[in-house]
Amino acid sequence: MTDSEAPAGVAQPFASEAGAADARHLPGPPPGPWRLLDRLVVAGFAAALVLPAALLVAGVHAAQVENRAPRTLPALSIAGLADMTWPAGVDGFLTDHLWPRPYAIRLRGEVYWLSGGTGNPDVIRGVDDWLFIREELQPPCPRAPAQQVAALERAAAAFGQRGIEFRFVLVPDKHTIYPEKLPTSNPFPPSCVDTNREGVMIDPTAAFQAARAMPGAPEVYYDEDTHWTPMGAAITVGELARSFGPGVWSAEDVQVSGRTRRVLDTPALLGLPRVAVTPKVVIRPEVLQRRVDVALPVAAGNTREIFRITSTGSDRLLPGRTLIVYDSYFAIDQQMVAPYFADSTWVHYADMQAHPELAPLLGPFDRVIVERVVRGFYSIDFDAMLAPAYAPAPG
């Protein structure tokens, strides 16, 4: 009998050759402590399969850890089964709602963070752990700066002919104010957001730079968020209020009262919970604000509400009705903007782009204010969005 042969029915502790039929483990359960380990592995695998499903059925869902809403369960349809979109939707729903998911995402994010990276190509880590989003450094630029400025000048002239005040507030991206916080080996060349813009707009860049140059001054942008701090918002609101002439804004309007917390949005893209605590800024605390939602006269695809704020309690309120077209910057600090206007109606810029007919439906207005961050400035067709707001009323 050769070394590769064995009596029939007797298993060898190793395969006689690669791929042979006797390439298997010895029969029977593993001996000694290995038997316990084998059972623990089986039990752990079963728990990993059953426990998340049981928690989902019991209503214990995953906490939201990303900067987006969890996906919803799609409705069953024949078309969805045919093109496989329904199974894919169900898979996405289960992925977003299974209970252990946030912990796995956070663990992954922490590992990347400790290694000096982010794990997300859309989040750029700079000096002193400052975070920037790629869209800020590589923004879409479908329109040239001169084209956008010309569109705003046309709008300002058209509004003026109808006796409507017009203001455009351009919010700088934070790398413009804190360029030294970009990565030392910055691979991003200057883009359209770094282009000098002059025209009919309120640009608080110079005011931000002056404020941060003051010794001991608080930051005007969050280090790990895409937005300004309450102090940055107060600077911009002051620039806007002063543009309406003397007597509207006063240094006493701005008061610091306590502290405020903000859940930072950029770490949320990494699954990391981060909270910043900053001084709480209150503007015109004596003004009483009342907010009510306005029924949408059209089906707004962005599912954002239109609301109206009426302010009372000050003789320095700008009278009449004001339309404010805003993005997330004014949305966060709407209570700091509204105390200057007796009656303001707020429409998100994305809804205004999709439904420019909103302005005449909600109006008429005595003034129009548009606010937009620089990285989104070049994507808006201002002629199409604003023309219905300054067009003569029919009849």
Sequence and secondary structure as in RCSB ss.txt:
>XXXX:A:sequence
MTDSEAPAGVAQPFASEAGAADARHLPGPPPGPWRLLDRLVVAGFAAALVLPAALLVAGVHAAQVENRAPRTLPA
LSIAGLADMTWPAGVDGFLTDHLWPRPYAIRLRGEVYWLSGGTGNPDVIRGVDDWLFIREELQPPCPRAPAQQVA
ALERAAAAFGQRGIEFRFVLVPDKHTIYPEKLPTSNPFPPSCVDTNREGVMIDPTAAFQAARAMPGAPEVYYDED
THWTPMGAAITVGELARSFGPGVWSAEDVQVSGRTRRVLDTPALLGLPRVAVTPKVVIRPEVLQRRVDVALPVAA
GNTREIFRITSTGSDRLLPGRTLIVYDSYFAIDQQMVAPYFADSTWVHYADMQAHPELAPLLGPFDRVIVERVVR
GFYSIDFDAMLAPAYAPAPG
>XXXX:A:secstr
  TT   TT   SS SSTT TT S  SSS  THHHHHHHHHHHHHHHHHHHHHHHHHTT      SSS       
  HHHHHTTHHHHHHHHHHHHH TTHHHHHHHHHHHHHHTT  S TTEEE GGG EEEHHHHS   SS HHHHHH
HHHHHHHHHHHTT EEEEEEE  HHHH GGGS TT      GGGS   SS B THHHHHHHHTSTT   SB TTS
SSB HHHHHHHHHHHHHTT TTS  GGGEEEEEEEEEE HHHHTTT   EEEEEEEEE TTSEEEEEEE  SS  
TT   EEEEEEES TT EEEEEEEEE HHHHHTHHHHGGGEEEEEEEEHHHHHH TTHHHHH   SEEEEEEEGG
GGGG  HHHHHHHHHS    
